[in-house]
Amino acid sequence: MNPKQIQQMLAQAQKAQAEMVKSQAEIAARTFTASVGGGKVTVTANGGGEVTSITIAREVVDPEDVEMLQDLILSGVNQAIREGKTAAESEMKRLTAGMGLGGLGF
């Protein structure tokens, strides 16, 4: 490779890195909402994987069946976080398509 080709590759890599950083910030700022139990529990998480809110309908708060409520909350949290991760993975695949980075887990 000649020096000009190396400079072009470095410029392209820097541009790709900047796009990835921008994309990661955009995903982190997005919110992902999951409703479970027929809408009785709603969980919102950001793209960074942090749960930002949980809403629970009064009718599912049963002192005699705490396990059901725990399961609903856990399911909602996992689903909201999974949606954020899926969006991030999809965006990274889009950004790295054609760059020959398939072996890096994208």
Biopython code that builds the backbone (N, CA, C, O; Angstrom):
import numpy as np
from Bio.PDB.StructureBuilder import StructureBuilder

atoms = [
    (1, "MET", "N", (0.830, -1.188, 0.000)),
    (1, "MET", "CA", (0.000, 0.000, 0.000)),
    (1, "MET", "C", (0.872, 1.248, 0.000)),
    (1, "MET", "O", (1.914, 1.310, 0.653)),
    (2, "ASN", "N", (0.422, 2.209, -0.733)),
    (2, "ASN", "CA", (1.161, 3.460, -0.743)),
    (2, "ASN", "C", (0.633, 4.378, 0.371)),
    (2, "ASN", "O", (-0.445, 4.132, 0.912)),
    (3, "PRO", "N", (1.371, 5.410, 0.709)),
    (3, "PRO", "CA", (0.963, 6.305, 1.803)),
    (3, "PRO", "C", (-0.408, 6.930, 1.603)),
    (3, "PRO", "O", (-1.140, 7.132, 2.572)),
    (4, "LYS", "N", (-0.769, 7.240, 0.357)),
    (4, "LYS", "CA", (-2.084, 7.848, 0.102)),
    (4, "LYS", "C", (-3.210, 6.860, 0.438)),
    (4, "LYS", "O", (-4.225, 7.250, 1.016)),
    (5, "GLN", "N", (-3.032, 5.596, 0.080)),
    (5, "GLN", "CA", (-4.043, 4.579, 0.389)),
    (5, "GLN", "C", (-4.175, 4.400, 1.898)),
    (5, "GLN", "O", (-5.277, 4.236, 2.421)),
    (6, "ILE", "N", (-3.050, 4.433, 2.584)),
    (6, "ILE", "CA", (-3.081, 4.293, 4.050)),
    (6, "ILE", "C", (-3.822, 5.470, 4.669)),
    (6, "ILE", "O", (-4.626, 5.283, 5.583)),
    (7, "GLN", "N", (-3.562, 6.677, 4.181)),
    (7, "GLN", "CA", (-4.257, 7.859, 4.684)),
    (7, "GLN", "C", (-5.759, 7.759, 4.434)),
    (7, "GLN", "O", (-6.563, 8.126, 5.291)),
    (8, "GLN", "N", (-6.133, 7.263, 3.264)),
    (8, "GLN", "CA", (-7.554, 7.108, 2.944)),
    (8, "GLN", "C", (-8.215, 6.092, 3.879)),
    (8, "GLN", "O", (-9.333, 6.300, 4.349)),
    (9, "MET", "N", (-7.505, 4.989, 4.140)),
    (9, "MET", "CA", (-8.049, 3.973, 5.045)),
    (9, "MET", "C", (-8.203, 4.531, 6.458)),
    (9, "MET", "O", (-9.207, 4.276, 7.124)),
    (10, "LEU", "N", (-7.216, 5.284, 6.908)),
    (10, "LEU", "CA", (-7.297, 5.890, 8.242)),
    (10, "LEU", "C", (-8.445, 6.889, 8.325)),
    (10, "LEU", "O", (-9.158, 6.930, 9.328)),
    (11, "ALA", "N", (-8.628, 7.684, 7.293)),
    (11, "ALA", "CA", (-9.725, 8.654, 7.259)),
    (11, "ALA", "C", (-11.067, 7.936, 7.287)),
    (11, "ALA", "O", (-11.991, 8.357, 7.982)),
    (12, "GLN", "N", (-11.169, 6.853, 6.529)),
    (12, "GLN", "CA", (-12.409, 6.075, 6.508)),
    (12, "GLN", "C", (-12.670, 5.447, 7.876)),
    (12, "GLN", "O", (-13.812, 5.429, 8.334)),
    (13, "ALA", "N", (-11.645, 4.939, 8.523)),
    (13, "ALA", "CA", (-11.795, 4.335, 9.850)),
    (13, "ALA", "C", (-12.212, 5.381, 10.876)),
    (13, "ALA", "O", (-13.046, 5.104, 11.738)),
    (14, "GLN", "N", (-11.640, 6.579, 10.792)),
    (14, "GLN", "CA", (-12.011, 7.645, 11.715)),
    (14, "GLN", "C", (-13.458, 8.070, 11.509)),
    (14, "GLN", "O", (-14.181, 8.332, 12.471)),
    (15, "LYS", "N", (-13.873, 8.137, 10.259)),
    (15, "LYS", "CA", (-15.258, 8.502, 9.952)),
    (15, "LYS", "C", (-16.208, 7.431, 10.499)),
    (15, "LYS", "O", (-17.235, 7.752, 11.097)),
    (16, "ALA", "N", (-15.861, 6.168, 10.291)),
    (16, "ALA", "CA", (-16.696, 5.067, 10.786)),
    (16, "ALA", "C", (-16.773, 5.094, 12.301)),
    (16, "ALA", "O", (-17.837, 4.859, 12.873)),
    (17, "GLN", "N", (-15.658, 5.379, 12.956)),
    (17, "GLN", "CA", (-15.646, 5.443, 14.417)),
    (17, "GLN", "C", (-16.548, 6.576, 14.905)),
    (17, "GLN", "O", (-17.302, 6.400, 15.862)),
    (18, "ALA", "N", (-16.475, 7.721, 14.261)),
    (18, "ALA", "CA", (-17.319, 8.855, 14.644)),
    (18, "ALA", "C", (-18.797, 8.515, 14.463)),
    (18, "ALA", "O", (-19.625, 8.879, 15.297)),
    (19, "GLU", "N", (-19.127, 7.819, 13.376)),
    (19, "GLU", "CA", (-20.512, 7.415, 13.138)),
    (19, "GLU", "C", (-20.978, 6.431, 14.211)),
    (19, "GLU", "O", (-22.120, 6.508, 14.665)),
    (20, "MET", "N", (-20.108, 5.513, 14.619)),
    (20, "MET", "CA", (-20.467, 4.547, 15.657)),
    (20, "MET", "C", (-20.713, 5.240, 16.987)),
    (20, "MET", "O", (-21.675, 4.920, 17.685)),
    (21, "VAL", "N", (-19.858, 6.181, 17.342)),
    (21, "VAL", "CA", (-20.027, 6.914, 18.602)),
    (21, "VAL", "C", (-21.340, 7.688, 18.577)),
    (21, "VAL", "O", (-22.086, 7.685, 19.556)),
    (22, "LYS", "N", (-21.619, 8.348, 17.460)),
    (22, "LYS", "CA", (-22.870, 9.103, 17.322)),
    (22, "LYS", "C", (-24.076, 8.170, 17.428)),
    (22, "LYS", "O", (-25.054, 8.478, 18.110)),
    (23, "SER", "N", (-23.993, 7.044, 16.755)),
    (23, "SER", "CA", (-25.084, 6.080, 16.767)),
    (23, "SER", "C", (-25.314, 5.513, 18.167)),
    (23, "SER", "O", (-26.458, 5.364, 18.596)),
    (24, "GLN", "N", (-24.233, 5.198, 18.878)),
    (24, "GLN", "CA", (-24.352, 4.676, 20.240)),
    (24, "GLN", "C", (-25.025, 5.696, 21.148)),
    (24, "GLN", "O", (-25.852, 5.330, 21.984)),
    (25, "ALA", "N", (-24.685, 6.957, 20.996)),
    (25, "ALA", "CA", (-25.301, 8.009, 21.801)),
    (25, "ALA", "C", (-26.791, 8.138, 21.478)),
    (25, "ALA", "O", (-27.615, 8.330, 22.373)),
    (26, "GLU", "N", (-27.124, 8.031, 20.194)),
    (26, "GLU", "CA", (-28.529, 8.115, 19.796)),
    (26, "GLU", "C", (-29.324, 6.946, 20.365)),
    (26, "GLU", "O", (-30.440, 7.136, 20.848)),
    (27, "ILE", "N", (-28.763, 5.740, 20.315)),
    (27, "ILE", "CA", (-29.454, 4.562, 20.859)),
    (27, "ILE", "C", (-29.615, 4.711, 22.371)),
    (27, "ILE", "O", (-30.677, 4.403, 22.911)),
    (28, "ALA", "N", (-28.580, 5.176, 23.053)),
    (28, "ALA", "CA", (-28.641, 5.339, 24.508)),
    (28, "ALA", "C", (-29.733, 6.324, 24.908)),
    (28, "ALA", "O", (-30.324, 6.195, 25.980)),
    (29, "ALA", "N", (-30.001, 7.305, 24.053)),
    (29, "ALA", "CA", (-31.017, 8.306, 24.351)),
    (29, "ALA", "C", (-32.440, 7.825, 24.043)),
    (29, "ALA", "O", (-33.412, 8.411, 24.521)),
    (30, "ARG", "N", (-32.556, 6.778, 23.259)),
    (30, "ARG", "CA", (-33.888, 6.249, 22.915)),
    (30, "ARG", "C", (-34.486, 5.505, 24.091)),
    (30, "ARG", "O", (-33.772, 5.050, 24.984)),
    (31, "THR", "N", (-35.801, 5.387, 24.082)),
    (31, "THR", "CA", (-36.469, 4.591, 25.113)),
    (31, "THR", "C", (-37.160, 3.404, 24.463)),
    (31, "THR", "O", (-37.611, 3.466, 23.319)),
    (32, "PHE", "N", (-37.229, 2.333, 25.218)),
    (32, "PHE", "CA", (-37.850, 1.097, 24.765)),
    (32, "PHE", "C", (-38.844, 0.678, 25.831)),
    (32, "PHE", "O", (-38.501, 0.580, 27.009)),
    (33, "THR", "N", (-40.078, 0.431, 25.414)),
    (33, "THR", "CA", (-41.141, 0.113, 26.356)),
    (33, "THR", "C", (-41.675, -1.282, 26.087)),
    (33, "THR", "O", (-41.894, -1.676, 24.942)),
    (34, "ALA", "N", (-41.878, -2.019, 27.171)),
    (34, "ALA", "CA", (-42.448, -3.361, 27.070)),
    (34, "ALA", "C", (-43.636, -3.447, 28.016)),
    (34, "ALA", "O", (-43.553, -3.029, 29.171)),
    (35, "SER", "N", (-44.740, -3.990, 27.518)),
    (35, "SER", "CA", (-45.922, -4.247, 28.335)),
    (35, "SER", "C", (-46.132, -5.746, 28.417)),
    (35, "SER", "O", (-46.084, -6.446, 27.406)),
    (36, "VAL", "N", (-46.364, -6.230, 29.618)),
    (36, "VAL", "CA", (-46.595, -7.657, 29.827)),
    (36, "VAL", "C", (-47.844, -7.839, 30.675)),
    (36, "VAL", "O", (-48.354, -6.897, 31.281)),
    (37, "GLY", "N", (-48.315, -9.063, 30.700)),
    (37, "GLY", "CA", (-49.510, -9.356, 31.497)),
    (37, "GLY", "C", (-50.727, -8.622, 30.988)),
    (37, "GLY", "O", (-51.550, -8.141, 31.767)),
    (38, "GLY", "N", (-50.837, -8.539, 29.664)),
    (38, "GLY", "CA", (-51.992, -7.845, 29.096)),
    (38, "GLY", "C", (-51.971, -6.353, 29.392)),
    (38, "GLY", "O", (-53.023, -5.724, 29.500)),
    (39, "GLY", "N", (-50.777, -5.785, 29.525)),
    (39, "GLY", "CA", (-50.649, -4.355, 29.785)),
    (39, "GLY", "C", (-50.688, -4.000, 31.268)),
    (39, "GLY", "O", (-50.716, -2.823, 31.627)),
    (40, "LYS", "N", (-50.689, -5.003, 32.117)),
    (40, "LYS", "CA", (-50.766, -4.755, 33.565)),
    (40, "LYS", "C", (-49.451, -4.237, 34.136)),
    (40, "LYS", "O", (-49.445, -3.537, 35.148)),
    (41, "VAL", "N", (-48.340, -4.578, 33.493)),
    (41, "VAL", "CA", (-47.027, -4.078, 33.902)),
    (41, "VAL", "C", (-46.347, -3.511, 32.663)),
    (41, "VAL", "O", (-46.227, -4.188, 31.642)),
    (42, "THR", "N", (-45.906, -2.272, 32.764)),
    (42, "THR", "CA", (-45.205, -1.614, 31.664)),
    (42, "THR", "C", (-43.851, -1.143, 32.166)),
    (42, "THR", "O", (-43.744, -0.485, 33.201)),
    (43, "VAL", "N", (-42.820, -1.496, 31.407)),
    (43, "VAL", "CA", (-41.451, -1.140, 31.782)),
    (43, "VAL", "C", (-40.840, -0.333, 30.647)),
    (43, "VAL", "O", (-40.973, -0.684, 29.474)),
    (44, "THR", "N", (-40.167, 0.757, 31.012)),
    (44, "THR", "CA", (-39.455, 1.570, 30.039)),
    (44, "THR", "C", (-37.980, 1.569, 30.416)),
    (44, "THR", "O", (-37.615, 1.771, 31.575)),
    (45, "ALA", "N", (-37.142, 1.337, 29.413)),
    (45, "ALA", "CA", (-35.693, 1.346, 29.611)),
    (45, "ALA", "C", (-35.078, 2.207, 28.522)),
    (45, "ALA", "O", (-35.662, 2.396, 27.455)),
    (46, "ASN", "N", (-33.888, 2.727, 28.806)),
    (46, "ASN", "CA", (-33.190, 3.477, 27.763)),
    (46, "ASN", "C", (-32.259, 2.542, 27.010)),
    (46, "ASN", "O", (-32.079, 1.388, 27.400)),
    (47, "GLY", "N", (-31.678, 3.032, 25.947)),
    (47, "GLY", "CA", (-30.795, 2.220, 25.123)),
    (47, "GLY", "C", (-29.512, 1.811, 25.816)),
    (47, "GLY", "O", (-28.781, 0.952, 25.324)),
    (48, "GLY", "N", (-29.236, 2.421, 26.955)),
    (48, "GLY", "CA", (-28.079, 2.038, 27.751)),
    (48, "GLY", "C", (-28.365, 0.884, 28.686)),
    (48, "GLY", "O", (-27.482, 0.451, 29.428)),
    (49, "GLY", "N", (-29.591, 0.378, 28.661)),
    (49, "GLY", "CA", (-29.951, -0.764, 29.493)),
    (49, "GLY", "C", (-30.426, -0.398, 30.891)),
    (49, "GLY", "O", (-30.567, -1.273, 31.746)),
    (50, "GLU", "N", (-30.676, 0.890, 31.133)),
    (50, "GLU", "CA", (-31.165, 1.311, 32.442)),
    (50, "GLU", "C", (-32.681, 1.408, 32.415)),
    (50, "GLU", "O", (-33.259, 2.014, 31.513)),
    (51, "VAL", "N", (-33.321, 0.803, 33.412)),
    (51, "VAL", "CA", (-34.767, 0.895, 33.534)),
    (51, "VAL", "C", (-35.094, 2.292, 34.040)),
    (51, "VAL", "O", (-34.563, 2.731, 35.061)),
    (52, "THR", "N", (-35.974, 2.991, 33.319)),
    (52, "THR", "CA", (-36.308, 4.361, 33.693)),
    (52, "THR", "C", (-37.671, 4.488, 34.354)),
    (52, "THR", "O", (-37.932, 5.463, 35.059)),
    (53, "SER", "N", (-38.546, 3.503, 34.130)),
    (53, "SER", "CA", (-39.839, 3.525, 34.824)),
    (53, "SER", "C", (-40.505, 2.155, 34.770)),
    (53, "SER", "O", (-40.299, 1.362, 33.852)),
    (54, "ILE", "N", (-41.307, 1.920, 35.794)),
    (54, "ILE", "CA", (-42.139, 0.713, 35.853)),
    (54, "ILE", "C", (-43.520, 1.163, 36.319)),
    (54, "ILE", "O", (-43.659, 1.845, 37.334)),
    (55, "THR", "N", (-44.535, 0.767, 35.557)),
    (55, "THR", "CA", (-45.912, 1.067, 35.917)),
    (55, "THR", "C", (-46.628, -0.247, 36.165)),
    (55, "THR", "O", (-46.569, -1.161, 35.342)),
    (56, "ILE", "N", (-47.310, -0.340, 37.311)),
    (56, "ILE", "CA", (-48.003, -1.571, 37.691)),
    (56, "ILE", "C", (-49.469, -1.241, 37.955)),
    (56, "ILE", "O", (-49.781, -0.354, 38.749)),
    (57, "ALA", "N", (-50.366, -1.962, 37.282)),
    (57, "ALA", "CA", (-51.799, -1.771, 37.504)),
    (57, "ALA", "C", (-52.175, -2.309, 38.888)),
    (57, "ALA", "O", (-51.684, -3.354, 39.315)),
    (58, "ARG", "N", (-53.034, -1.596, 39.564)),
    (58, "ARG", "CA", (-53.442, -1.982, 40.930)),
    (58, "ARG", "C", (-53.970, -3.411, 41.019)),
    (58, "ARG", "O", (-53.729, -4.111, 42.002)),
    (59, "GLU", "N", (-54.688, -3.834, 39.989)),
    (59, "GLU", "CA", (-55.326, -5.145, 40.071)),
    (59, "GLU", "C", (-54.356, -6.323, 40.066)),
    (59, "GLU", "O", (-54.755, -7.444, 40.377)),
    (60, "VAL", "N", (-53.096, -6.094, 39.721)),
    (60, "VAL", "CA", (-52.134, -7.203, 39.771)),
    (60, "VAL", "C", (-51.334, -7.211, 41.071)),
    (60, "VAL", "O", (-50.480, -8.075, 41.270)),
    (61, "VAL", "N", (-51.603, -6.262, 41.945)),
    (61, "VAL", "CA", (-50.935, -6.226, 43.246)),
    (61, "VAL", "C", (-51.786, -7.053, 44.203)),
    (61, "VAL", "O", (-52.714, -6.549, 44.836)),
    (62, "ASP", "N", (-51.447, -8.328, 44.289)),
    (62, "ASP", "CA", (-52.183, -9.273, 45.132)),
    (62, "ASP", "C", (-51.223, -9.832, 46.179)),
    (62, "ASP", "O", (-50.309, -10.583, 45.837)),
    (63, "PRO", "N", (-51.419, -9.476, 47.450)),
    (63, "PRO", "CA", (-50.520, -9.967, 48.499)),
    (63, "PRO", "C", (-50.472, -11.490, 48.575)),
    (63, "PRO", "O", (-49.520, -12.058, 49.110)),
    (64, "GLU", "N", (-51.491, -12.145, 48.044)),
    (64, "GLU", "CA", (-51.530, -13.604, 48.070)),
    (64, "GLU", "C", (-50.780, -14.228, 46.888)),
    (64, "GLU", "O", (-50.561, -15.439, 46.857)),
    (65, "ASP", "N", (-50.390, -13.398, 45.919)),
    (65, "ASP", "CA", (-49.703, -13.922, 44.739)),
    (65, "ASP", "C", (-48.561, -12.990, 44.321)),
    (65, "ASP", "O", (-48.531, -12.494, 43.195)),
    (66, "VAL", "N", (-47.648, -12.767, 45.223)),
    (66, "VAL", "CA", (-46.504, -11.889, 44.972)),
    (66, "VAL", "C", (-45.638, -12.444, 43.846)),
    (66, "VAL", "O", (-45.070, -11.675, 43.070)),
    (67, "GLU", "N", (-45.528, -13.759, 43.746)),
    (67, "GLU", "CA", (-44.693, -14.376, 42.730)),
    (67, "GLU", "C", (-45.127, -13.991, 41.317)),
    (67, "GLU", "O", (-44.281, -13.768, 40.451)),
    (68, "MET", "N", (-46.429, -13.911, 41.077)),
    (68, "MET", "CA", (-46.914, -13.535, 39.754)),
    (68, "MET", "C", (-46.461, -12.114, 39.410)),
    (68, "MET", "O", (-46.010, -11.860, 38.293)),
    (69, "LEU", "N", (-46.577, -11.198, 40.355)),
    (69, "LEU", "CA", (-46.154, -9.822, 40.110)),
    (69, "LEU", "C", (-44.649, -9.752, 39.869)),
    (69, "LEU", "O", (-44.191, -9.023, 38.990)),
    (70, "GLN", "N", (-43.893, -10.501, 40.638)),
    (70, "GLN", "CA", (-42.443, -10.535, 40.441)),
    (70, "GLN", "C", (-42.101, -11.043, 39.048)),
    (70, "GLN", "O", (-41.228, -10.491, 38.379)),
    (71, "ASP", "N", (-42.786, -12.091, 38.613)),
    (71, "ASP", "CA", (-42.547, -12.648, 37.280)),
    (71, "ASP", "C", (-42.884, -11.637, 36.183)),
    (71, "ASP", "O", (-42.154, -11.505, 35.201)),
    (72, "LEU", "N", (-43.999, -10.926, 36.364)),
    (72, "LEU", "CA", (-44.389, -9.923, 35.370)),
    (72, "LEU", "C", (-43.353, -8.803, 35.285)),
    (72, "LEU", "O", (-42.980, -8.377, 34.192)),
    (73, "ILE", "N", (-42.896, -8.335, 36.432)),
    (73, "ILE", "CA", (-41.902, -7.257, 36.442)),
    (73, "ILE", "C", (-40.612, -7.727, 35.786)),
    (73, "ILE", "O", (-40.045, -7.026, 34.948)),
    (74, "LEU", "N", (-40.151, -8.902, 36.165)),
    (74, "LEU", "CA", (-38.919, -9.440, 35.594)),
    (74, "LEU", "C", (-39.045, -9.611, 34.079)),
    (74, "LEU", "O", (-38.125, -9.277, 33.332)),
    (75, "SER", "N", (-40.165, -10.122, 33.642)),
    (75, "SER", "CA", (-40.394, -10.317, 32.214)),
    (75, "SER", "C", (-40.385, -8.982, 31.470)),
    (75, "SER", "O", (-39.777, -8.859, 30.407)),
    (76, "GLY", "N", (-41.059, -7.996, 32.033)),
    (76, "GLY", "CA", (-41.102, -6.679, 31.404)),
    (76, "GLY", "C", (-39.738, -6.023, 31.329)),
    (76, "GLY", "O", (-39.380, -5.442, 30.304)),
    (77, "VAL", "N", (-38.972, -6.112, 32.414)),
    (77, "VAL", "CA", (-37.623, -5.531, 32.438)),
    (77, "VAL", "C", (-36.748, -6.204, 31.391)),
    (77, "VAL", "O", (-36.065, -5.531, 30.619)),
    (78, "ASN", "N", (-36.769, -7.522, 31.367)),
    (78, "ASN", "CA", (-35.940, -8.246, 30.398)),
    (78, "ASN", "C", (-36.328, -7.915, 28.964)),
    (78, "ASN", "O", (-35.459, -7.757, 28.106)),
    (79, "GLN", "N", (-37.620, -7.809, 28.698)),
    (79, "GLN", "CA", (-38.080, -7.517, 27.347)),
    (79, "GLN", "C", (-37.673, -6.108, 26.921)),
    (79, "GLN", "O", (-37.224, -5.921, 25.790)),
    (80, "ALA", "N", (-37.817, -5.125, 27.786)),
    (80, "ALA", "CA", (-37.454, -3.747, 27.433)),
    (80, "ALA", "C", (-35.955, -3.630, 27.168)),
    (80, "ALA", "O", (-35.540, -2.977, 26.211)),
    (81, "ILE", "N", (-35.149, -4.259, 28.009)),
    (81, "ILE", "CA", (-33.693, -4.212, 27.818)),
    (81, "ILE", "C", (-33.292, -4.963, 26.550)),
    (81, "ILE", "O", (-32.409, -4.520, 25.815)),
    (82, "ARG", "N", (-33.938, -6.093, 26.297)),
    (82, "ARG", "CA", (-33.648, -6.877, 25.095)),
    (82, "ARG", "C", (-33.955, -6.064, 23.837)),
    (82, "ARG", "O", (-33.205, -6.129, 22.863)),
    (83, "GLU", "N", (-35.045, -5.301, 23.849)),
    (83, "GLU", "CA", (-35.387, -4.472, 22.689)),
    (83, "GLU", "C", (-34.312, -3.419, 22.441)),
    (83, "GLU", "O", (-33.972, -3.143, 21.290)),
    (84, "GLY", "N", (-33.779, -2.834, 23.501)),
    (84, "GLY", "CA", (-32.705, -1.858, 23.358)),
    (84, "GLY", "C", (-31.444, -2.488, 22.791)),
    (84, "GLY", "O", (-30.794, -1.917, 21.916)),
    (85, "LYS", "N", (-31.100, -3.670, 23.295)),
    (85, "LYS", "CA", (-29.907, -4.365, 22.801)),
    (85, "LYS", "C", (-30.065, -4.753, 21.341)),
    (85, "LYS", "O", (-29.125, -4.629, 20.556)),
    (86, "THR", "N", (-31.244, -5.218, 20.978)),
    (86, "THR", "CA", (-31.500, -5.605, 19.592)),
    (86, "THR", "C", (-31.357, -4.401, 18.666)),
    (86, "THR", "O", (-30.785, -4.514, 17.582)),
    (87, "ALA", "N", (-31.873, -3.253, 19.089)),
    (87, "ALA", "CA", (-31.749, -2.041, 18.280)),
    (87, "ALA", "C", (-30.282, -1.644, 18.127)),
    (87, "ALA", "O", (-29.851, -1.256, 17.042)),
    (88, "ALA", "N", (-29.520, -1.742, 19.212)),
    (88, "ALA", "CA", (-28.096, -1.389, 19.159)),
    (88, "ALA", "C", (-27.336, -2.344, 18.240)),
    (88, "ALA", "O", (-26.509, -1.905, 17.441)),
    (89, "GLU", "N", (-27.606, -3.631, 18.346)),
    (89, "GLU", "CA", (-26.934, -4.612, 17.496)),
    (89, "GLU", "C", (-27.269, -4.386, 16.029)),
    (89, "GLU", "O", (-26.397, -4.481, 15.166)),
    (90, "SER", "N", (-28.517, -4.091, 15.753)),
    (90, "SER", "CA", (-28.952, -3.845, 14.385)),
    (90, "SER", "C", (-28.245, -2.618, 13.810)),
    (90, "SER", "O", (-27.810, -2.623, 12.658)),
    (91, "GLU", "N", (-28.137, -1.581, 14.613)),
    (91, "GLU", "CA", (-27.471, -0.365, 14.151)),
    (91, "GLU", "C", (-25.982, -0.606, 13.906)),
    (91, "GLU", "O", (-25.426, -0.105, 12.928)),
    (92, "MET", "N", (-25.342, -1.361, 14.776)),
    (92, "MET", "CA", (-23.915, -1.651, 14.591)),
    (92, "MET", "C", (-23.683, -2.497, 13.340)),
    (92, "MET", "O", (-22.706, -2.290, 12.620)),
    (93, "LYS", "N", (-24.577, -3.446, 13.082)),
    (93, "LYS", "CA", (-24.458, -4.245, 11.861)),
    (93, "LYS", "C", (-24.598, -3.366, 10.630)),
    (93, "LYS", "O", (-23.881, -3.537, 9.645)),
    (94, "ARG", "N", (-25.536, -2.418, 10.698)),
    (94, "ARG", "CA", (-25.743, -1.503, 9.577)),
    (94, "ARG", "C", (-24.489, -0.668, 9.334)),
    (94, "ARG", "O", (-24.070, -0.481, 8.192)),
    (95, "LEU", "N", (-23.895, -0.170, 10.416)),
    (95, "LEU", "CA", (-22.722, 0.691, 10.277)),
    (95, "LEU", "C", (-21.486, -0.062, 9.800)),
    (95, "LEU", "O", (-20.640, 0.504, 9.107)),
    (96, "THR", "N", (-21.380, -1.327, 10.164)),
    (96, "THR", "CA", (-20.177, -2.081, 9.816)),
    (96, "THR", "C", (-20.336, -2.912, 8.551)),
    (96, "THR", "O", (-19.394, -3.587, 8.137)),
    (97, "ALA", "N", (-21.501, -2.875, 7.935)),
    (97, "ALA", "CA", (-21.719, -3.638, 6.705)),
    (97, "ALA", "C", (-20.733, -3.186, 5.647)),
    (97, "ALA", "O", (-20.549, -1.992, 5.409)),
    (98, "GLY", "N", (-20.110, -4.157, 5.024)),
    (98, "GLY", "CA", (-19.179, -3.861, 3.953)),
    (98, "GLY", "C", (-17.794, -3.420, 4.406)),
    (98, "GLY", "O", (-16.941, -3.110, 3.574)),
    (99, "MET", "N", (-17.561, -3.389, 5.720)),
    (99, "MET", "CA", (-16.251, -2.966, 6.205)),
    (99, "MET", "C", (-15.332, -4.140, 6.497)),
    (99, "MET", "O", (-14.179, -3.949, 6.885)),
    (100, "GLY", "N", (-15.841, -5.361, 6.311)),
    (100, "GLY", "CA", (-15.015, -6.532, 6.582)),
    (100, "GLY", "C", (-14.762, -6.747, 8.055)),
    (100, "GLY", "O", (-13.707, -7.259, 8.430)),
    (101, "LEU", "N", (-15.717, -6.363, 8.912)),
    (101, "LEU", "CA", (-15.551, -6.506, 10.354)),
    (101, "LEU", "C", (-16.405, -7.635, 10.924)),
    (101, "LEU", "O", (-16.633, -7.685, 12.133)),
    (102, "GLY", "N", (-16.871, -8.525, 10.083)),
    (102, "GLY", "CA", (-17.761, -9.600, 10.515)),
    (102, "GLY", "C", (-17.180, -10.440, 11.630)),
    (102, "GLY", "O", (-17.935, -10.939, 12.463)),
    (103, "GLY", "N", (-15.890, -10.615, 11.683)),
    (103, "GLY", "CA", (-15.250, -11.421, 12.724)),
    (103, "GLY", "C", (-15.163, -10.733, 14.056)),
    (103, "GLY", "O", (-14.679, -11.329, 15.018)),
    (104, "LEU", "N", (-15.619, -9.485, 14.154)),
    (104, "LEU", "CA", (-15.539, -8.753, 15.409)),
    (104, "LEU", "C", (-16.825, -8.835, 16.215)),
    (104, "LEU", "O", (-16.961, -8.153, 17.231)),
    (105, "GLY", "N", (-17.763, -9.653, 15.780)),
    (105, "GLY", "CA", (-18.993, -9.830, 16.532)),
    (105, "GLY", "C", (-20.096, -8.856, 16.192)),
    (105, "GLY", "O", (-21.088, -8.771, 16.916)),
    (106, "PHE", "N", (-19.946, -8.120, 15.108)),
    (106, "PHE", "CA", (-20.989, -7.164, 14.715)),
    (106, "PHE", "C", (-21.914, -7.787, 13.708)),
    (106, "PHE", "O", (-22.858, -7.141, 13.254)),
]
sb = StructureBuilder()
sb.init_structure("model")
sb.init_model(0)
sb.init_chain("A")
sb.init_seg("    ")
for serial, (resi, resn, name, xyz) in enumerate(atoms, 1):
    if name == "N":
        sb.init_residue(resn, " ", resi, " ")
    sb.init_atom(name, np.array(xyz, "f"), 0.0, 1.0, " ", f" {name:<3s}", serial, name[0])
structure = sb.get_structure()
